Amino acid sequence: MNSYGELSQKRCKNHPSREAVARCPECTGFFCRECITEHDDKVLCSACLKNILSARIPVTSKLKVPYFFLQFVTGFMVIWSIYYFFGHLLLSIPSTFHEGTFWEGIL
């Protein structure tokens, strides 16, 4: 008997009154349309999908707060440095430029 014939005779693992439409490749259980979902081009039951996704969730480390603080301090120092050096650049412009007499000597 082919897999289609076998599938048409099966019932949903969670809803015995419903006909199964797919077989989960992870747990090999048969499920109805409401109990399955597609993930990574595979049709999975909700329990297997939950197990797969929970395995992918990274564990939070204890360095998260110090790392955030280090990012904040580094960002603040970069922005402060940009404004500091830009201010010194503006201060290095001769006062004759601001008075309008700077161009008289050039022209």
C-alpha positions in Angstrom: 0.0 0.0 0.0 1.4 3.4 -0.9 1.8 6.3 1.5 -1.3 8.1 0.2 -3.5 5.1 0.9 -2.0 4.8 4.3 -2.6 8.5 5.0 -6.2 8.4 4.0 -7.0 5.7 6.6 -5.3 7.6 9.5 -6.8 10.0 11.9 -5.4 13.0 13.6 -3.4 12.3 16.7 -5.0 15.3 18.6 -8.4 15.1 17.0 -9.5 11.5 16.4 -12.7 12.5 14.6 -10.7 14.2 11.8 -8.9 12.7 8.9 -5.1 13.1 8.9 -3.7 15.2 6.0 0.1 15.0 6.9 2.6 13.0 8.8 5.2 14.8 10.9 8.7 13.7 9.9 10.0 14.3 13.4 7.6 12.3 15.6 6.0 10.3 12.7 2.6 11.1 14.0 -0.4 11.8 11.7 -2.2 15.2 12.0 -5.1 17.2 10.6 -4.8 20.6 9.0 -5.2 22.5 12.2 -2.4 20.6 14.0 0.4 21.1 11.4 2.4 24.0 10.1 5.2 24.5 7.6 8.6 25.4 8.8 11.9 25.2 6.8 10.0 23.5 3.9 8.8 20.8 6.2 5.3 20.1 7.6 5.7 19.7 11.3 3.3 19.2 14.2 3.1 22.0 16.8 5.0 19.9 19.5 7.9 19.2 17.2 8.0 22.8 16.0 8.1 24.0 19.6 11.0 21.6 20.4 13.0 22.7 17.3 12.5 26.4 18.0 13.3 26.1 21.7 16.5 24.4 20.8 17.5 27.4 18.7 16.8 30.1 21.3 20.2 31.3 22.6 20.7 31.2 26.4 21.1 34.7 27.7 24.5 35.3 29.2 25.5 37.2 32.3 27.6 39.5 30.1 24.5 41.1 28.5 24.3 44.1 30.9 28.1 44.9 30.9 28.2 44.5 27.2 25.3 47.0 26.8 27.0 49.4 29.2 30.3 49.1 27.2 28.4 49.9 24.0 26.8 52.9 25.6 30.1 54.3 26.9 31.8 53.7 23.6 29.1 55.4 21.6 29.1 58.3 24.0 32.9 58.7 23.7 32.7 58.5 19.9 30.0 61.2 19.7 31.9 63.4 22.3 35.1 63.0 20.3 33.4 64.1 17.0 31.9 67.2 18.6 35.2 68.0 20.5 37.3 67.9 17.3 34.7 69.7 15.3 34.6 72.4 17.9 38.4 72.7 17.8 38.2 72.9 14.0 35.8 75.8 14.2 38.0 77.5 16.8 41.0 77.2 14.4 39.2 79.4 11.8 40.8 82.8 11.9 38.6 85.7 13.3 39.1 87.6 10.1 37.0 85.0 8.3 34.1 85.7 10.7 34.5 89.5 10.3 34.4 89.2 6.5 37.9 90.7 6.0 39.5 87.3 5.3 38.6 87.5 1.6 39.9 91.0 1.1 43.5 89.9 1.2 42.9 87.0 -1.2 41.0 88.9 -3.8 
